[in-house]
Amino acid sequence: MLPELLRRLLRLPEFRTKAARMGKVARVSPTHVEYWQFGDEELHRLAWPETSN
């Protein structure tokens, strides 16, 4: 399950490139992603996009 969640995380625009990931700490769950970004006091929360199976 963890490898699948990490692959999904790295497909999101906010985490797609190394430059976009720099300075972020993410908490990943099956329903959403929460992350903090260096220099930003706000906790960001993203719902997973719908996937077509």
N, C-alpha and C positions, 0 to 999 in steps of 0.2 A: 504494500500500500504506500509506503513512504517513497519509493522510487517513482511511482506514478504521480504522486502529489508534487514532487520536485520537478518532474518533467513538465507538468501543467504550469507550475510557478514560472519556470524559465521561458514559457511561451507567452506570458503576459507582457505587454509593452513596457510596463514599469520595471521588469526584470530581464528583458530579452538580451541585453548586451552587458558586458562587464562594466562599462562606464555607467549604465543606468542602475546597476546594482550597488555601486560603490556608496558607502555611507548609510546603507539600509540594514535594518535588522527586522526579519520577518518571522511571524508566527503563522504557520500553515495548518489549516484544519480541513476536513472533508467538505465543509460548507462555505468557507471564506478564507481570506488572507488578511492579516493585520500587519502593518509595518510602521516602523518609526524611521525617520530620515534625519541624518545629522543636520543640525542647524534649524530644525523645524520642530516646534513643540507639539504639533498635532499628531495624533494617532490616525493613520489612514486605514480604511477598511474597504476591501474589494470582495464582491461576491464572485464566485467562479462563473465564467460565461457558460451558457448552455452548450452542451456538446451533442453532436448528432452521432448516434451509434448505428 
